[in-house]
Amino acid sequence: MPSVSSHAPLADRMRPQTTSEFAGQQHLLAPGKPLHRMVESQHAHSMILWGPPGTGKTTLARLIASHSRARLLTLSAVHAGVKDIRAVVEQAQQNQLIGEKTLLFVDEVHRFNKSQQDGFLPHIEDGTFDFIGATTENPSFELNNALLSRLRVYVLKSLTTDDIIAVLTRALQDNQRGLGDLSIEVSAEAMHLLSGLADGDARRALNILEIAADFARKDKNVNRIDEDTIKQVAGDNLRRFDKGGDTFYDQISALHKSVRGSSPDASLYWLARMLDGGADPFYVARRVVRMASEDIGNADPRGLQLALNAWEALERLGSPEGELALAQAVSYLASVPKSNAVYTAWKKAIADVQHQGSYPVPLHLRNAPTKLMKDLGASQDYRYAHDEAEGYAAGENYFPDEMKPVRYYEPVDRGLEIKIAERLRYLGQLDNTQRKQSK
């Protein structure tokens, strides 16, 4: 590993230099696990490291490069362009000529466009360099299939509270790279608060600790950091929420599934997580309306109205007052009977429309506003339901003549749909009676 200046930030100085120093990721780095075996064998291969910020993607790339005796070249897709890519390829080719291996590390690789990603392919294939891409986004969506097929994907997980505490403890005790020579003591309460604020991000934890060290309270020969010190440094430190990435879609998915699963408490938790983290409340309101139709449907039609009312309340009151209406809607939707019968029926109907021909409307269902239309038979033989017994034209067909009637909507045995199903069964009996009489 390259040496780090003593003036570098604490997070850089404390980067693990061996797999044993690594906190977390034991599913990859414990003895016998994939990346541990690769480091021990000193033989790298091309890969994608996918995980949240601060989980060690860059550090892992450096560890792999140092143990495989490869020259490490780095690119950041945030700043690099075609010229930069060409320069690192040329450098790797020069390394190849003198018998040196090259490992190219590309941070935020998902930010490269398709053509830029394609530019790496021939050099990965001919062995010009081993490629390690780091991304916080789902590579299935953000990377070209051609590039992804040549790389092995390793998923890094957010660090646990215990992992973060281990990172902080090592920094406090290390005299060479850390803060060991400053005689800092952190109270258990402050350590717990700091590990929570880190939100699984080791870099974030170390950055806060480094600043807190400057505000430590001197007590004889000890510098003490308590809860108030951490609160003073952190301020309004929001939890991690990626408004456009995987975290966003994972959390809205968790909210939707909690509502569908009839868990109002979990639904409120995920709603709070999203709104606390900076999600657009109007986007959440739109999704709540969708949930009302998709997962509650006619089992309780009041759910859709309540969801729309919550959206309107949010528009009138704004945040944070309007967010309470969202919480009301979410908790109600999670608590009432569920039905996806309308959702299922709609998908079937759309599929038929898209895969069948554009059948004409039957003459008896057409409007006849002119004499010509009447002469052509429009609206002829139409049975006005209100004039029929029980307000129902038993046996009438409302599908195109070329299409057999289809049953799309199958109410479930929950909520109001119990009554709807009874009504439809009764109308079906009237249809059968009418057909028998017509024979």
N, C-alpha and C positions, 0 to 999 in steps of 0.2 A: 504494500500500500504506500502511496506517496506521502511524504511528511507534510504536516499541516502547520502553518504559522501559529505561534502562540497568540497572535493578535486576531486570529480567525474567530468567528462566532463559536460559542460553546458547542452548538449542534454539529459543526464541522469537526471540531477537535475530538468530539466523542464518538465519531463514526466507528463502528466495530471494525477491527482489523483482522479478526479471526471469526470463524463460525461460532466458537464458544462464547464470544462476547455479544452475539446477536440476541436481541430480545424478541420473542415471538417467532412466528413462522416455523415452528417446530415440525409442522406437517411437511416441510420442505428441507429443513436443515438439521433435524435430529439425525444421529448416526443411522445409516441405512436408508435414509430418505433421499429422493432424487438429487437435489442440489448438493447435499453433503457428499454423496458418492461422486458427483461430477467434480467438486472441488478437490476431493481426495485423489481422484484419478488424474488431476491436472490436465483434463481434456475437456474443453468447452464445446458447446454446440449452440446453434442459433435458436433464439427463444424470444418470447414476449413475457414481460413481468407486468401483470395486471393487478392493481390494487389501489386503495385510497392513498392520499398524501401521507407522507411521514412513516410509511411502513417498511422502508429500507430498499426500495428499488435501485436507486443510484448506488447505494453502499454495496448491494449484492453484485452489481455489475463490476465494481472496483475489486471486490474480493475475488470474483471469478477470473478477472484479467490478471491479477497478481499471482494467483495460484496456477494459472495455465501458462505463465511466462509469456503473456501476449502484450503487445503494445496497445494501450487503451487510447482510442480516439473517441471524442464525444461531439455530439451535435444536439442542439435544442431546436425542435421543430417550431418553436414559437418565433425564433429569430432567423433560422437558417433558410437559405433559398437554394436554387439549382447550382449556383456558383460554389456554395459551401459544400454541397454534396459532391460535386466534381473534385473539389480540393481534397476531401478526405479519401475519396476513391484513389486519387493519384498517390497520396501518401501511403495508403495501404499497398498499392502496387509496388512502390519503392521498397517498402518493408519486405515484401515478398521476394524481391530480387536479392536481398541480402540475408534471406533465410529467417526473417522474423515474422512471427504470427501477429495478426492484428485483430483486435476485438473492437467493433464499432458500437458505441452505446448511443442510442437516439432517445432523448427524453421527450415526452409528450408526442410520441410518434403518430398518434391519431390526428394531429394537426396538419400533417403533410397531406396534400391532395393525391388523387389517384395516380397522376403521372409521376409525381415525386416518389411515391411508394414503389411504383413500377421500376423506377431507376435503380433500386437496390437489388432487384431480382437476379440479374446476370452475375453480379459480383458475389452474392450469397451462393449461387449455384456453382461458380467456378472456384470457390474457396479463397477469393481475394481477402475476405474477412469473415469472421463469425459476427453475427448480428444480434444485438440485444436491444429490443425496443421496450420502453417503459410507457405505460398508459394508465390513466385513471378511468378510462372509458371502456365499455365492453368491446373487445376486439372483433367480435362477430359482426358488429354493426359498423365499426369505424375503420377496419382494415380491409384492403382488397383480398378477395379470396385467394388470388394467386400468391400473394405475399404470406398470408396466414397459413396456407397449406405447407409452406416450407419452414415454419417455425413451430416450436413447441410452446404451449401457453402454460405458464405457472401463475396461479392465483395467490396473491398475498392478502392476508387478512388484517383488519384493524387490530391494533395492539390492545390487549386487555388491560384492565386497571393494574393487575399485578405486573404485567410487562412494563407499563409506564413507570411504576414505582421502582422496578429493578433498574431501568434506565437512569432515573433520577438519583437513586442511591449510588450507582456506580459513578455518576458525575460528581456527587458530593464527596466521595471517598478518594477519587483519583487525584494524586498530587501532581502528576506529570501533565495530563491533558485536561483535567477537570478543575473542580473548585476545592480540592482537598486541603490546600494550604491556607484557606480562608477561615477555617474553623466555623463552618456554618452548620447550625442545627435547625432542622425544619420540624415543626410540631406535626403530630400525627394528623390533626385536623387539617392543617395546611397542605400536607402531602396528599390527603384524600381529595381535597378541593382541587388542587393542581392537577392530579391525575384525571379528574373528571373533566376539567376544562380542556385538557389535551385532546379529548375526543378521539382517542386511538392513534394520535399523531405524535411520534417521539420528538420530531423536530420542534413542534409547537410547545411541547412540555419543556424542552431544554431552553427554548427562547424565553419563555416566561420565567423559568428558574434563574436564568442569567440576569434578567432585569431585576427580579426580586432580590437577588444578592446585593444589588446596589442600594436597596432600600431596607436591608436587614437592620434590626435593632441591636445595637451593641450592648452586651451585658457581660461586664468584666472581660474575660478573654474569648467570649463566644459571640458570634453574630447570629441572632435569632430571626427566623422567618415564621410568622404566624399567619392565621387566616386573613387578618386585616391586611397584611402585606400583600398576599396573593390577590385579594379583592382590589386593592389599590392599583396593582400592576395590570390586572386583567381587564378591569372596567367592564363594559358591556360586551363580553367576549362570546359571540354567538356560536352555537353548535354548528358542526359541519353540515352544510346543505348546498348541494350543487344544483342550481336552478335549471340546468340544461342537460345534466348527465345522468349516470346510472343511479346515483343516490336519489335523485328526484323521482325517477320512474320506479325505483324499488319501494320508496315510501308511499307513493300514490297507489301502487299495487297492494302494499300491506294494508292501507286504509280501505281500499275496495274489498279486499278479501275478508277483512275483519267485519265489515258491514254485512257482506254476504254470509259470513259464518255466524251471524247473530251474536256478536260480542261487542256490546256498546262500550265497555271499558277500554278494550284494545282499540276500538275505532276512535274514541276520544284521545287516546294516547298518540296515535299516528297523526291525527288532525293537529294536535298540539305540537308535535315534532315538526310538521311541515310549516305551520304558521310561525312558530318560534324561530325556525331556521331561515325564514325569508321567502317562502313560497308565495306566489301571487294568489291572494285569497279568491280572486275572481275565477282563476283557473280551477281552484279547488271547488268552487261553487258549481261550475259547469260539470265537473266530474260527479258531484253529488247528485245533480239532476239525472245524469246518465245512470247512476246506481239505482235511483228510484224507479226508472223504467226497466232496466235490465234485470234487476234482482228482486224487486218487490212487485212491480207490475200491478196486475189486477187483484192480487191477493190483498192489497190495501192501497187503493188509488189515492188515498189521502197523502201517501208518501210523496208522490210527485208534486202535489200542490204545496206541501210543506217545504220541499226542496226549492221550489220556485219562489216561495215567500222568503226563504232564507237568503236567496240570491238578491231579491229586491231589497230586503232589509240591509244587506251589505252595501248595496249601491246608495241607499239613502243615508246610512250612518257612517260608512267607511270603517276603517280599522282603528282601534281594536273593538269598538262597540258592536259592529256588525258581525264580528266573529262568533259572538255568543249565539246568534241565530244559526250559524253553520253548525255549531256544536249541538244545538237543539235538533236540527234536521238529521244530523249523523246519528245521534243517539236514538232517535225515533226509528229511523230506517233499519238500524241494527237490531231493534227490539221486536219488530213486527213480523208476521208470517212472510215467507219468501216465495216468489214464483218467477221463473224465467220463461214461462209459457209464451208470453208475447214476444220476447226476444227470440226464442227458438222458432216460433211461427213466422216472424218477420224474415229471419235468415232463409227459411225454406221458400217463402214467397219470392224474395229477391232472387234466389237461385233459379227458380222456375222462369221468372221474367227474363233473366239474363241468358238462359240456355234454350228457351223456346222461341218460336217465331212471334211476330207482332200480330197476334190474332185480332181480327176486327171485333168491335163491340156488337153483340147480337142486336138485331133490329128492335126487339121489344124493349131493350134497355136504352135505346138512343132517344135523344131529345127531338121533338118535332115542332120547332118554332115557326116553320113556314108550311104552306100548302104543298110545296114540292116534296118536302121531307115526309109529310103525311102520306102523299101519294106513293112514295117509295117504300112505305111500310114502317117508318120509324115510329116507335112507341106503340105500334099495333099489338094487341094481345097482352099489353103490360097489365099486371094485376096490382092494383093499388092496395098496399098492405092494410091500410087503415079501414078499408071497406070489407076486409075479410074477417072471418070469425077469429076472435082473440087477437086481432091486429096482426095476423101472420098469414102470408100466402103460402100455405103448405105445398110442398112439392115443386115450388118454383126454382128454376136454375138461373144463377147470376154469373156463371162463368162463360167464357167464349164457347161457341158451339163446337169448335174443334178440340176442346179440352174437357177431359173428364173432371167432374168436381173433386177437389182435393181437401182433406182435413188438415189444415195447418195448425190451428189453435186447439191445444189440448189443456184445458185448465187443470191445475193441480188440486189436490185435496187439502188445501190450506187457505185460511182466511176467507175473503169474499169470493174467491174462485170456487169454493164449495157450492155456493148459491148459483154462480154463473154456470157451472157444470150441470147442475140440476136443471136449469132453464134450457140449456142446449140439448140435453138428453130428451126433455119433454118435446121440444120442437122437432127433434129427430123422429120421435114416435109419430108426430102429426104428419111428417113427410112420408114415412113408411105407409101410414094409413091411406094417404092421398094416392100414392103410387099403386097400391093394391086395388083401389077403387077405379083407377084409370085403366087398368088392364082389361 
